[in-house]
Amino acid sequence: MPPDPTTQQVEVLEDLSTIKEILRLFGEASGLRTNMQKSSIVPIRCATEQLEVVSRAMPCEVIDFPCKYLGLPLSIRKLTKTDLQPIVDQIADMLPDWKAALMSTAGRAVLVKAVLTAIPVYLLIALDVPKWLLRAIDKLHRAFLWKGRRLVNGGHCLVTWERACRPEELGGLGIHNLEILG
């Protein structure tokens, strides 16, 4: 015969049933059903007994921090360089390497302004990112703008990056300065 649940376990089960009911009502109201097999639970400071109750009651995967939510890394502590490096890699993967040689500098400038800046802007809205990340992203933007590559030396740049980040009315290219934008 299983042991009687403690008061704390009963409270956890009540909370979980409330969460399930909220998700069900949301699904009825919006037409969007929650797929529990694709969902995950990220506990914050839960005891082992509580985690066992949660894993039995919810058919979801239990994961730890840091995790991703809507493509953003989340953590209860300061994000490390290894947590943020995939963002730089994601932006680098968006660079159209083979097409860049066929594009003019003006075309690459439009791509940097419109497409490649969207990912950092989304990131800057939600997170307080360190300066090294902004510099790494700017380095990718700069290299792609001037040579159409991922990496470039300073000698290939036609104007300073600060000047390129000025508005067009002030003689710049209108590219967003991520440090100021953030």
C-alpha positions in Angstrom: 0.0 0.0 0.0 1.5 3.4 -1.0 2.3 5.8 1.8 -0.1 8.7 2.5 0.8 11.8 0.6 2.1 14.6 2.7 0.4 18.0 2.8 3.1 19.5 0.6 2.6 16.7 -2.0 -1.2 17.3 -2.0 -0.5 21.1 -2.5 1.8 20.3 -5.4 -0.9 18.0 -7.0 -3.5 20.7 -6.6 -1.2 23.2 -8.2 -0.6 20.8 -11.1 -4.3 20.1 -11.6 -4.9 23.9 -11.7 -2.2 24.3 -14.3 -3.7 21.5 -16.4 -7.1 23.1 -16.1 -5.8 26.6 -17.2 -4.1 25.0 -20.2 -7.3 23.1 -21.1 -9.4 26.3 -20.8 -6.8 28.2 -22.9 -7.1 25.5 -25.6 -10.9 25.7 -25.6 -10.8 29.5 -25.9 -8.1 29.9 -28.5 -8.3 26.6 -30.4 -4.6 26.0 -29.5 -4.0 22.7 -27.7 -1.0 22.2 -25.6 1.0 19.2 -26.7 2.3 17.9 -23.4 4.8 15.5 -25.1 6.5 18.6 -26.7 6.4 20.6 -23.5 8.9 20.7 -20.7 8.9 21.6 -17.0 11.8 23.7 -15.6 11.6 23.6 -11.8 13.2 26.3 -9.7 14.4 25.3 -6.3 12.2 22.3 -6.0 12.8 19.5 -3.5 13.3 15.9 -4.8 9.9 14.8 -3.5 8.2 17.6 -5.3 10.0 16.7 -8.6 8.9 13.1 -8.2 5.2 14.3 -7.8 5.5 16.6 -10.8 7.1 13.9 -13.1 4.4 11.5 -12.2 1.5 13.9 -12.6 2.6 15.7 -15.8 3.6 13.8 -19.0 6.3 16.3 -19.7 10.1 16.2 -19.7 11.7 17.8 -16.6 14.8 19.9 -17.6 17.2 22.1 -15.8 18.5 25.7 -16.4 19.8 27.0 -18.6 17.1 26.3 -21.1 15.6 27.9 -24.2 12.3 29.7 -24.4 11.2 31.2 -27.7 14.8 30.8 -28.9 16.3 32.8 -26.0 18.5 31.2 -23.5 17.1 31.5 -19.9 18.9 30.9 -16.7 18.4 31.8 -13.0 22.1 32.8 -13.0 24.1 35.1 -15.3 24.3 33.5 -18.7 27.8 32.3 -19.6 29.7 32.6 -22.8 28.8 29.1 -23.8 25.2 29.8 -23.3 25.3 32.9 -25.6 27.8 31.7 -28.2 25.0 29.8 -30.2 23.4 33.2 -30.9 26.6 34.4 -32.6 26.8 31.1 -34.5 23.1 31.5 -35.5 23.8 34.9 -37.0 26.9 33.6 -38.7 24.9 30.8 -40.3 22.5 33.3 -41.7 25.2 34.9 -43.8 24.7 33.9 -47.4 28.3 33.0 -48.1 28.1 32.0 -51.7 25.7 34.8 -52.7 27.7 37.6 -51.0 30.2 37.7 -53.9 27.3 38.4 -56.3 25.9 41.3 -54.1 27.0 44.9 -54.2 28.1 46.7 -51.0 24.7 48.5 -51.0 22.9 45.2 -51.2 24.9 43.7 -48.3 24.2 46.9 -46.3 20.4 46.4 -46.8 20.8 42.8 -45.7 22.7 43.8 -42.6 20.2 46.5 -41.7 17.0 44.5 -42.4 17.8 40.8 -41.7 20.9 40.4 -39.7 20.0 43.0 -37.1 16.6 41.4 -36.4 18.0 38.6 -34.3 20.1 40.8 -32.0 17.2 43.2 -31.6 14.9 40.4 -30.5 17.6 39.3 -28.1 18.3 42.8 -26.7 14.6 43.3 -26.0 14.6 40.3 -23.6 18.1 40.0 -22.2 20.9 42.2 -20.8 23.7 40.9 -23.0 27.4 41.4 -22.4 29.4 43.7 -24.6 31.6 40.9 -26.0 28.4 39.5 -27.6 27.5 42.8 -29.2 31.1 43.2 -30.5 31.1 39.7 -31.9 27.8 40.3 -33.7 29.1 43.7 -35.0 32.3 42.0 -36.2 30.1 39.6 -38.3 28.1 42.4 -39.7 31.2 44.4 -40.5 32.9 41.5 -42.3 29.8 40.7 -44.3 29.2 44.3 -45.2 32.7 45.0 -46.6 33.8 41.7 -48.0 30.9 39.3 -47.9 32.7 37.0 -45.5 32.5 35.9 -41.9 35.9 37.3 -41.0 37.8 40.3 -42.3 40.7 42.4 -41.3 40.5 46.1 -40.5 42.2 47.1 -43.8 39.2 46.0 -45.8 36.8 48.3 -44.2 36.2 51.4 -46.2 35.0 53.6 -43.3 35.0 53.1 -39.5 32.2 51.1 -38.0 31.2 54.1 -35.9 30.7 56.1 -39.1 28.8 53.3 -40.8 26.5 53.2 -37.8 25.5 56.8 -38.2 22.1 57.7 -39.7 22.2 58.3 -43.4 21.3 62.0 -42.9 24.6 62.3 -41.0 26.8 60.6 -43.6 26.5 57.1 -42.4 25.0 53.9 -43.8 22.2 53.7 -41.2 23.3 50.4 -39.7 22.1 50.1 -36.1 24.8 50.4 -33.4 23.9 47.4 -31.2 25.4 48.9 -28.0 23.3 52.0 -28.3 20.2 50.1 -29.5 20.5 47.7 -26.6 
